[in-house]
Amino acid sequence: LSDAVPGNTAAEAIRAAHLAVMDDPVLLQKSEALLESGQITAFTAWTRVCDEVINAYQAMKDAYLRERAADIRDVKQMVLQELQPSGASSFPSPNQPSILFTQELLPSEAALCSASQVVGVIAREGSPTSHAAILLRAASIPMLTGVDWITSSDAGKTAAMDGSSGEVWVDPRQDV
């Protein structure tokens, strides 16, 4: 989210929330306690503590609070990338305007989407109120969630989507 558009109050608010998660004393204390045992790495400690929080959020009855698990996953990934940088981003950068299909789009990934390259996002998980969806909306990129019927065999095929109606077409007729 460090590259989020300046002046975009939604992006700034989400970035502030992510920074607050990174500074959460409970997460930090639990991670430090695991590290002090001397039996695991910082990478493993952070993973365990974040996974515990993610599982707690996913178990909540309130849908809005369950969606916050994605924010914890996002912060977890950002910290893990700093602890063990891979040297390359795993986020796809299309070389032509494309619809991105993903299991889940995290807010830091949504912040990397440019409307000139990502013309839409279809996700298996998420919701219209997720932080990723808010960031995409601010960038005028439509996002559909809960689309679980597209498979990896559809990769590279022509697709069309209607962000208003929620319709998705794979290999659509020319008139579509």
Steps between C-alpha positions, in 0.01 A plus 500: 500500500801725504427584136135585564384812321565815708182683581295181480349505847380137473853382422644715777251364754570140399875563516458647850301193606774271369768696681295470819490122455879495461530692826242293688656425840332159525639385164842634584508356854384156387758500218776609738404232752525232233836639385637505854448126519791480256335214313351685201585778258336842479336382177339202675404700810327772296325236288365312802377809681335648190339168409352483849346847458382420146325185625334698778367758251379229262304337783306818579130516421509857372581504126673839520733376772567174309619717208768651723681165479611612153664806654693283745603267214619806308705638789635152567618470138657847497701426815600154376625652175722731703625214718576276203493704179464285191636767270193501278140591551252215469230744389431466127570800283306456177668616180165595347168614647360195679242371741677356802360180649620413849411301807508815712630848428678655796496877553872537425441320168199719419720805556730371222218477246497763229174553310702511177620141553243339732156568352320281752552251780314175559563339838385175655507658847436847634209738497399841370592649838851351518790743511619367163160577345504850648843570351396364160183708504711810565708407194183442290573128465196272534526194723276196527530265796366154577568374147613147570423324174797630299795259505868517409408346164333834419832687532589688183149479357303806399266610777244771549333624815226739601577656835143626538314175434769263626503305174817332375557342159795280404555483123194721445318533170619797292184702577566468876 
